[in-house]
């Protein structure tokens, strides 16, 4: 977005009043969003990595922009030590009270996590909301343990839907301050010292825009050829 909104204005956007709207939105879509997150992690071979990490003890995961904490609650059941970061106050309160989760209500860097705190960091539909995505990646790398993994999901501005709909694309909205293609996000991640291990996209055409059989064809093609509406990557911090 140009010009960029001020950082304080962005924080206010997720404050008490708008935060309640976000909470209601997340709760009404909680099951669907959780299933999408789990499917994305499956595509990125999270289960295999989870098995390997558990051989060395109880791994720690940080979910940045964790919303209602639905994903963290599932991962806790699977044996993870779970921490969340969420600046939308009503969602923090909900996640703490309803799920008894450890949720921090400050922006990531302001929590001052120790170096190498987590084996996995997850950020789904978060990086596009930030004034400084590069600073996020620097902080993620610092708090990841050597050999740790970062899973990031964000809209794909080079996808079919973005090209078809242009300024009317569903992800070209006020709250999205930066939008990435696979190339631009890959370049930024590599510039910040991450090793990209796997990339996937999904979502060929939006539900309701074409008959379901046609949508299935485009969805399958989007995954195969990389032109999906949403992209996700698994990247690694070097061991040294």
Buried (B, 14 or more C-beta within 10 A) or exposed (E): BEEEBEEEEBEBBBBEEBBBEBBEEBBEEBEEBBEBBBEBBEBBEBEEBBEEBBEEEEBBBBBBBBBBBBBBBBBBEEEBBBBBBBBBBBBBBBBBEEBEBBBBBEBBBEBEBEEBBBBBBBBBBBBBBBBBBBBBBEBBBBBBBEBBBBBBBBBBBBBBBBEEBEEEBEBBEEBBBBBBBBEEBBEBBEEBEBEBEEBBBBBBBBEEEBEEEEBEBBBEBBBEEBBBBBBBBBBBBEEE
